[in-house]
């Protein structure tokens, strides 16, 4: 589920910048709080079927005819993810061994990604293609931004690197924004598949679906927040460039 997407802010003085920053920051915090509280709540609600996260992911993948994906246990909380390169479905400790509504929900969501991979879900393919470039770009971003900011503020006569930093920032944030946008359908589709499979296989009862939905929908908001944060940085840089 990886609830910490590539996410960085470009802090600059100025009322519009501060306002954009505050709005994106509050939205991101709100989403993180929402997922944490939903997870805390539903990781304490056992599913009546008593099937663990591991068993749920295994059953869903088996039904989809997936036999070459290994389910592994990883430390941490909500560190769950599907790794399409190594064909690994990683479940965090609680979600691996527990049969809580949160555990089976998250495990089913990750199995949903494995199904997307198997059926060649186009948005996932686009996301996978973009991922390496986005990772490299995101790593350079702080240096470009802090470097550009320092040069622009401390040595204002040094005009060229400052505008260059803004241009590079715009390119990188455009990439990040597009990446976060493509991530949205991938995440929502995995959640949709999870809900359907959990009920279809009888892992959860109809009355339990609301708890699963609350957990997964809350996690979905963190991806919306990541997209909004990236978009606001992009808009701000474009405004800044226009002003210079
Ligand atoms: Zn996901």
Boltz pocket constraint, residues with backbone or C-beta under 6 A from the ligand:
constraints:
  - pocket:
      binder: B
      contacts: [[A, 1], [A, 109], [A, 110], [A, 113], [A, 186], [A, 187], [A, 190]]
      max_distance: 6.0
